Every structure is written in structure tokens, then in C-alpha cells.
């Protein structure tokens, strides 16, 4: 890591969409600017996302890249406490998990700071 890099939450680089089915959450992350796409590819690995969701104990995290959309789609298995209808958790929907992912810290080099949402 370059000491000049800024550590920011993912929502400064991207926005998200989500869905859920049963005990599976589907979270898409879409870059705000084309210049930020390579950072998403580099840092949002299935392993990094699984580590970020360790408290939910996913049994599998898959990543699907959609380069023309500058988006990544993550499928997280067994993270919704059995599913929306089965969970005792008050908010087992995948939407809540997308906000957790968008809070994940990401390193941004100085040259790309101007492309972050919310200003440099």
C-alpha cells in the first residue's frame, strides 16, 4: 500500500443494487467513474468480500465481473439467517447487506481522488 493512498468507504467509488432469494444475497457494485473500475477489480476480490462479511459467515462468495457496465456482482450464500421469511433477525434482507459492503474500506491513489463521490 502506498502511504499516499487515501482509505475511503466503497460508497465514494461506487453505488450498489441488491436482491435476495432464500438464504442468498446478490449485491452489485457499480463504479461511479470509469477510472475507478480497476480499483474495484483489484480490491473487491471474493476473499476480501468474504472477510468483510465474516460476521455473517458466508459459506461461499462468488464474484462476476461486468466490464461494460463497470460493475461487479457478488453472490453470498447462507448470509440471511435462513432467508427473509425464516429469520428471527429483524432485517435479514439483502438490502441491508449492500449497505455493509458499501462501507468497506478501499485504497485510492492520489491521482484518482478527484473521481470520488463527495469531492476529492
N, C-alpha and C positions, 0 to 999 in steps of 0.2 A: 504494500500500500504506500502510495506517495504521501508524504506528510502534508503536502499542499492540498490534497483531496478534501473535499467537504463531505461530511457524513450527514445525509438528509433522509427523511422518510420517503418511501417509494411514491407516495401521492404527489410529490413535487416533480416526478418524472413521468408519471402515468396515471391513468384512471382505470377503473375496473367495472366489470359486469360479472354477474354471478347467477348461479342456479343451483338447485339441489334436487336430488331424486333418491328417496330412500335414505341410506346412510352415506351417500356420496355427495361431495361438494365439487362444483365445477366453477373455477374462478379464472376469468380472463383479465389480463393486464395489457393495456394499450398505451403505447408511448405518446406523450403529448407532442413531441417533435421528432422528426426522422433522425436527428443527430443523437438522440438518447437511446435509440433502438439497440445499438451494440452493447450499451451498458446493461440493458435488460437481459440480453442473451448471455452475457458474461457472468452476471452476478445472480440472476434468478434461476439457479440450477434446481433440479428436483431435490438434490441433497440440502441445499440452502433453505428451500421452502419447507421441506420436511423438518429441518432443525427449528425453523421459526414456529412451526406448528407442533413441536414436540409435546406440549402440554395436552394436545388433543389426541396424541398417539395414532397418527395415520398409519394404516398397515401398508399403504403404497401411495406414492406421489408420482404421477406421470406428467410430463411437460410436452406440449405440442406447439411448435413454432408456426406462426402465420406471417411470414416476412412481408408479403404485400400489404398487409394491414398493420404491420409493426406491432404485432400482438403475440402474446404467449397465452396459452390456455393450460391451466393446471387442473388435473382431476385428482382429488384427495379421497381415498377410500377410508371408510369407517371413522369419520370425524364428527358425525352429527348425533352422537349418543343414541344410535339405533334408527334415527330418522325423525322428521318433524312430528309425526303422529305417535311415535313410540317413546319419545324422550321426556324425561321429567324436567329437563333443563328448560328454563323459561324462554330462551331464544336459541333454538337449535337450527335455525335457518342458515343456509349458506351465505346469505347477505351479510350476516354479522361477521362471518369469517373473512369475507372480502375486505372489510374494513381493517381487520387484523393484519392481513397481508399488505395492504397499502401503508401500514405503519412500519413495515420492515425497513431497517436502515440500509441505505445504498451509498456507495462511494461515488463521488462525482469529481472529475478533474476540473481544474480552474477554467480551462478553455470551453467547457460546456455549461458553466454556471448560468450564463445568460439565457439558456433554453429552459430553465426550470420554471415551473408554475410558481407564481408568487414573487417573481423577480429574482435577481441574482443574489 
